[in-house]
Amino acid sequence: MPELPEVETVRRTLKELILGEKIKDVIVTWPKMVKHPDDVEEFRHRLTGQSFRDINRRGKFLIFELDDDALVSHLRMEGRYGLFPAEEAPDKHTHVRFLLDNGKELRYRDVRKFGTMHLYPKEEVFNHLPLSQLGIEPFSDEFTAGNFGTALRKTTRKVKPALLDQCLVVGLGNIYVDEALFRAGIHPEKKSNELSEEEVTRLHNSIIETLTEAVKMGGSSIKTYVNGQGEMGMFQQTLFVYGRQGEACRRCGSEIIRTVVGGRGTHTCPECQDS
């Protein structure tokens, strides 16, 4: 599933491609993707005639700001956006098409059909699910070591499942949680409320460091992720632990191991993450 760096990369790419473009029609061939409004025809009618004014992100969600409404889009496992000439036939995995005035189409393609779209008036978008219950944004001023520590102390869960909870901190998934925990020298099974102040500070800093580096490199193209122009991310070439089970730790040379924590495949160095 695309995590914060991948979604941020898509956001930046799409801003270069579609800002100011006007929607002249919308074609939805898999109505179940549209979660709000319930009526796909209403979805189509409301979008038609509006222009893309900005594209923002909240956690793993893209927020397309239009003239009157905001379209909230979650890519889930394999969703992707791309800009295509209108005369080029869409493939069978293209489920939503935004026909633009400039003769091109913004297309949403999703092999598994897990992606979701919610349309709300702009001034109401943060008052409704899926955005209303999200936690702290890692790149925001609110994400201080103090606020982060307060949130962690409220749960007795192991730190990895806690970090995957989008109600605590948004945007982190399996890849970047494993990487941040490694950089902080913290074992993923340690309980969140037992982290020392020093460990909280290390983890806070490692989350920001990991995500910042990943965004600069366009994210990690694990499996099928590409940005809005079909380009792969390159951060996977610098991963310390994720997907490297059986290989030598880049820091100490110990063998990276894979276990399951909170139902998720987890990669750790037994020497560098012994606490």
N, C-alpha and C positions, 0 to 999 in steps of 0.2 A: 504494500500500500504506500503511495506517495506520502512522505512526511513533510514537515515544514519547509526544509530546503527545496524539495522538488516543487511543491506548490508555489513557493515564492518565486522560483525560477520561471514557472509557467506564467505567473502573474506578470512578471517583468517583460516576458516575451510577448504576451498578448497585448500589453499596453502599447507596444511599438506597432502592432498590427491593426488594431481595430478602434482605437480611441477616435471619437468623432463620427464614426460610421453609423448610419441609420438602418434600422431593421425594417425591411419591407414585408416580410412574412416569416413565419416559423413553421417548420414541419416536424412533427413528433411521431415517430413510428414505434416507439415503445412507451406508451402512456404511463406505465408504472414508475418511470423515473421521476415524473412530476408529482411531488408530494403535496405541494400547495401552490395554487388552489387545486381543489379536487377535480375540477372540470378542465380538461386539456384545452378545450376551445376558449375558455376564459383566459388561460395562460397565453395562448396564441394571440388572442384579441388585445390583451393588455400590453404585450411586448411590441406588437406591430405599430410602427410609427415612432418608437422611441429610439434614441441614440445612446451609444456607449460614452459615458462621461468620465468614468474612472474605473479602475479595477483595484480592489483592495484584497486583503487576506486577513482571516482570523483563524489562527491555528492551522488546520489542514483544509479550511474552507476558502474557496474563491468567492469574492463578492463583486459582482458586476453592477456598478452604479449606472443607472439609466436616468432619463429625464425625471421620471416620477417614481419609479420602482427600483428595488434592489433584488438581483437574482443571486441566490446563494447556491453554490455548486460544490458538491463533494465528489472527488474522483474515485473514491473507494479503491478497489484493487487495481484496476487496469484502465480507468477512464483517461481520456486524453482529448485535448482540443487541437484543431488545426484549421488554417485558412486555405481554402481551395477555390479554383475558378468554378463558376456556376456550371459551366458546360462539362466539367469532369464528373462522371457518374460516381455517386457514393458507394462504398462497399457495404456488405451485408451487416457489418457491425456498427455502422453509423446510425444513431438512433434519434438525434436531435440536430436539426439544421436551421441556422439563423441566416436567412437570405438577406444580403446587404444591398444597399443602393449602388455600391460601386461595382456590382457585377460579380462579387465573390461571395463565398459562404463560410461562415464560422460553423464548423461541424464538431459535434461531440461523438466520439467513438468509444465504445465500451464492450469488449468481448464478453464479459461476464454479466453485463447489465445490472451491476450493483450500484452505479452512481445515482446520486439524488439531486433534485433541483427544487428550491423553494422560492417563490416570488412574493415579496411583501412591499408595501409602500416604504420608501427609503427611511422615513422617520420612525418606522416601527420595527425595522428588521432585527434590531438587537433585543427586542422585547419578546421574541418568539423563538421556539425551537427551530433549528438546531443551535443557534448562537447564544441563547439566553442563559444556558447553564455552563458555559465554558469557563475554564480557569484562567490563570495568569498567562499573559503573552510573554514569551522569553525575551523578546527584543523591546519590551516596554519599560518605562521608568518604574512601573509597579513591581517588576521582577527584581527585587533586592534580595540579598542574602537573608535579611531579617524576615521579610514576608514569606520567602521560600521556607525558611526554617519553621515559622509559625504553622504553615500548612502541613509540613511533614510531621510535626509533633502531634497533630490531631489524628493521626492514623497509626495503627499498630501493624499495618501490612508491611510485607517485605518491600524494600525500596524500589525494586524493579516494577512490580505491578502498580505501585503508587505513582511512579513517573509515567506509566502508560495511561493512567486515568486522566482523561481530558478535562475533568472538573478540577484538577489540581494544577497542572501546567499543560498548556496546549501545544500541539504540534509535534510532540515526541512520539515516535513509534519504536519498533523493535531495534532497528539499526542504530539510531542515535542514542537510545538509552544504553545499549551495550557499550557503545563507544565512549559516552560521557562517564559512565561508571568506571570504565578502565582508566581513563585519564585522571579521574579523581582518586583512583586506588581503593575503590569501595566494592565489596562483594555484593552482588545483586540480591542475595538472600538476607542481608542485614536488615533488621526492622527499622522502618522510617523514623519512629519516635526515639530510637536509641542512637541516632547519629549525633556525634559531638558537634559543637559549634564550628570547630575547625573543619570537620568533614562536610558539614553543610556548605560552608564557604567554598571549599574545594569543588564540591559537586556543582554549586551554583556557577562558579567560574568555568568549569569544564563544559557545562551545557551551552553557555554562551559561546565559548571558544569553538566547540565542535560544530554548532549550527552556523556560526559565522563563516568558518572555513568551508563548510559544505555548500553554503549559498554562493560563495565566491567561485566554487568549482562546478556550479550548475547542478548540484545534488548528486545522488548516487543512482546509476542506472542498473539497479538490481532487477532482474527479470525484464519487464517491458517498458519501464519509464523512459520517456523522451519529453523534451519541452515542446512549446507550441510551434516550433519550426522543425520538429523531428530530430533535434540534436540530443545526443546522450550526455548525461552528467559524468563527471570524472572523479568524484570524491571516493568512489569505491576502490580506487587504486591506492589510497592512503589509509584504508581502514586498519585499525590495530587488532581488533578481535572478531568483529562480525563476519561470519562465513569463512573463518580461517581455522576451524577445528583441525587439529593434527599438525598444524604448522608451528614454526618457532615464533615466540613472542618477539616483537621488534625491539623491545627494551631489554629483556633479561634472558631470552633464548629458551625459556620453558615452553612446553607444548600447550597450545591453546586447546581448551576443552569445551565441549558442548554439553549442556544439561538442559533441563526443562524447569523453568521458574514461573509460577503463576500460569501454567499452561502454554508458555511461549518458549521456543527454542532460544537458549541463552549462551553467549560465548564469553568466556573469562580466561584470564591468566591466573593460575593458582598461586603464583608467587607475587605478582604485582597487586593482586586484589585479595589479600589474605585477611582483611579486616572488614 
